[in-house]
Amino acid sequence: MKKVLVAINGSEASIRAAMYGIMMARNYELELKFVYVIDSATIRYLGMNQILAKDEQTDYKVDLAYEGQNYLEYVSGLAASKGVTTQTELRDGSVVTEILDTAKNFNADLIIIGATSPKKGESLIKRNVHSTHQGDIIENSNIPVLVVKPTDDIDAQFKLF
């Protein structure tokens, strides 16, 4: 294994996945890349169903691009604080397609994504963007996918790392 791709969406779970990827990269001297996908497929769907007006779609996309860049800078900063050099990429399109294309173009050996657990009383049907696409990423990936489960251990390990 030489290259690892970590998908970031700004959730706590994806930040923990980034921490896990950073620790792996440093321990095993791996190349590390973070990707954030602006989910324009969903924005387009919301527009077609008249949930978002055209100008709202544009504003929302701009906001997501800004947010995505901030998250990529944040996780890159986390990596730098541990002496790990990273690459980042902000993509636009369908989340699953863009993550898998980025992994292919990067020649990644592993994709890391974060998973969230349903809150007490919450239906398993209610999920965040990555968990909604998690199964599709796992099913369609030609390389292994590591799903980082939520745990406070990662935060503690990362602080000590």
C-alpha positions as CSV (number, residue, x, y, z in Angstrom):
1,M,0.0,0.0,0.0
2,K,1.4,3.4,-1.1
3,K,-1.5,5.8,-1.6
4,V,-4.6,6.5,0.5
5,L,-7.6,8.7,-0.4
6,V,-9.8,10.1,2.4
7,A,-13.2,11.5,1.6
8,I,-14.1,14.6,3.6
9,N,-17.6,16.0,3.9
10,G,-17.2,18.2,7.0
11,S,-18.9,15.8,9.3
12,E,-17.3,14.8,12.6
13,A,-17.1,11.2,11.2
14,S,-15.1,12.4,8.1
15,I,-12.8,14.4,10.3
16,R,-12.1,11.3,12.4
17,A,-11.5,9.4,9.1
18,A,-9.0,12.1,8.2
19,M,-7.3,11.6,11.6
20,Y,-7.1,7.9,11.0
21,G,-5.7,8.4,7.5
22,I,-3.1,10.8,8.9
23,M,-1.9,8.3,11.5
24,M,-1.8,5.5,8.8
25,A,0.2,7.8,6.4
26,R,2.7,8.7,9.1
27,N,3.1,5.1,10.4
28,Y,3.4,3.4,7.0
29,E,4.9,6.3,5.0
30,L,2.0,6.5,2.7
31,E,0.9,9.3,0.2
32,L,-2.3,10.9,1.5
33,K,-4.9,12.8,-0.4
34,F,-8.1,14.4,0.8
35,V,-11.1,14.9,-1.4
36,Y,-14.3,17.0,-0.8
37,V,-17.1,16.7,-3.3
38,I,-19.6,19.5,-4.0
39,D,-22.7,17.4,-4.5
40,S,-24.0,19.2,-7.6
41,A,-26.1,16.2,-8.6
42,T,-28.3,16.7,-5.5
43,I,-28.3,20.5,-6.1
44,R,-29.5,19.9,-9.7
45,Y,-32.2,17.4,-8.4
46,L,-33.4,20.0,-5.9
47,G,-33.6,22.6,-8.7
48,M,-35.5,20.2,-11.1
49,N,-38.0,19.6,-8.3
50,Q,-38.4,23.3,-7.7
51,I,-37.1,23.1,-4.2
52,L,-34.2,25.5,-5.0
53,A,-34.5,28.4,-7.4
54,K,-31.8,28.8,-10.0
55,D,-30.1,31.7,-8.1
56,E,-30.4,29.6,-4.8
57,Q,-28.6,26.7,-6.6
58,T,-25.7,28.9,-7.6
59,D,-25.5,30.5,-4.1
60,Y,-25.6,27.0,-2.5
61,K,-22.9,25.7,-4.7
62,V,-20.7,28.6,-4.0
63,D,-21.2,28.2,-0.3
64,L,-20.4,24.4,-0.5
65,A,-17.2,25.2,-2.5
66,Y,-16.1,27.7,0.2
67,E,-17.0,25.2,3.0
68,G,-15.2,22.4,1.1
69,Q,-12.0,24.4,0.7
70,N,-12.1,25.3,4.4
71,Y,-12.5,21.6,5.4
72,L,-9.7,20.6,3.1
73,E,-7.4,23.3,4.6
74,Y,-8.4,22.1,8.1
75,V,-7.5,18.5,7.6
76,S,-4.3,19.5,5.7
77,G,-3.4,21.5,8.8
78,L,-4.1,18.5,11.0
79,A,-1.8,16.4,8.8
80,A,0.9,19.1,8.8
81,S,0.8,19.3,12.6
82,K,1.8,15.6,12.6
83,G,4.5,16.0,10.0
84,V,2.4,14.5,7.1
85,T,2.4,16.1,3.7
86,T,-0.9,15.8,1.8
87,Q,-2.7,16.6,-1.4
88,T,-6.2,18.0,-1.5
89,E,-8.8,18.2,-4.2
90,L,-12.2,19.9,-4.4
91,R,-14.5,18.1,-6.9
92,D,-17.9,18.9,-8.3
93,G,-20.5,16.3,-9.3
94,S,-22.0,13.1,-7.9
95,V,-20.4,12.1,-4.6
96,V,-19.8,8.4,-5.4
97,T,-18.6,9.0,-8.9
98,E,-16.2,11.8,-7.9
99,I,-14.7,9.8,-5.0
100,L,-14.2,6.7,-7.1
101,D,-12.7,8.8,-10.0
102,T,-10.4,10.6,-7.7
103,A,-9.2,7.3,-6.2
104,K,-8.6,6.0,-9.7
105,N,-6.7,9.1,-10.9
106,F,-4.6,9.2,-7.7
107,N,-3.9,5.4,-8.1
108,A,-5.1,5.0,-4.5
109,D,-4.7,1.6,-2.8
110,L,-7.3,2.4,-0.2
111,I,-10.3,4.7,0.3
112,I,-11.1,5.9,3.8
113,I,-14.6,7.2,4.7
114,G,-16.2,8.1,8.0
115,A,-19.4,6.4,9.3
116,T,-21.9,7.8,11.7
117,S,-24.1,5.8,14.0
118,P,-27.8,6.5,14.1
119,K,-28.7,8.6,17.2
120,K,-31.0,7.0,19.7
121,G,-34.4,6.7,18.3
122,E,-33.3,7.7,14.8
123,S,-34.3,5.4,12.0
124,L,-31.6,3.7,10.1
125,I,-33.0,5.3,7.0
126,K,-31.9,8.8,8.1
127,R,-28.3,9.1,7.2
128,N,-25.7,11.8,6.3
129,V,-24.4,12.2,2.7
130,H,-21.5,9.8,3.1
131,S,-23.4,7.1,4.9
132,T,-26.1,7.4,2.2
133,H,-23.4,6.8,-0.4
134,Q,-21.3,4.6,1.7
135,G,-22.8,1.3,0.3
136,D,-22.4,2.6,-3.2
137,I,-18.7,3.5,-2.6
138,I,-18.0,0.1,-1.1
139,E,-20.0,-1.8,-3.8
140,N,-18.5,0.0,-6.8
141,S,-14.9,0.5,-5.6
142,N,-12.2,-1.6,-7.3
143,I,-10.0,-1.1,-4.2
144,P,-10.5,-1.7,-0.5
145,V,-12.7,0.8,1.4
146,L,-12.0,1.4,5.1
147,V,-15.0,2.7,7.0
148,V,-14.0,4.4,10.2
149,K,-16.6,4.0,12.9
150,P,-17.2,6.8,15.4
151,T,-15.1,6.4,18.5
152,D,-13.5,8.8,21.0
153,D,-10.4,6.6,20.8
154,I,-9.4,8.1,17.5
155,D,-9.5,11.6,19.0
156,A,-7.4,10.5,22.0
157,Q,-4.9,8.5,19.8
158,F,-4.5,11.5,17.5
159,K,-3.7,13.9,20.3
160,L,-1.0,11.5,21.6
161,F,0.3,10.6,18.1
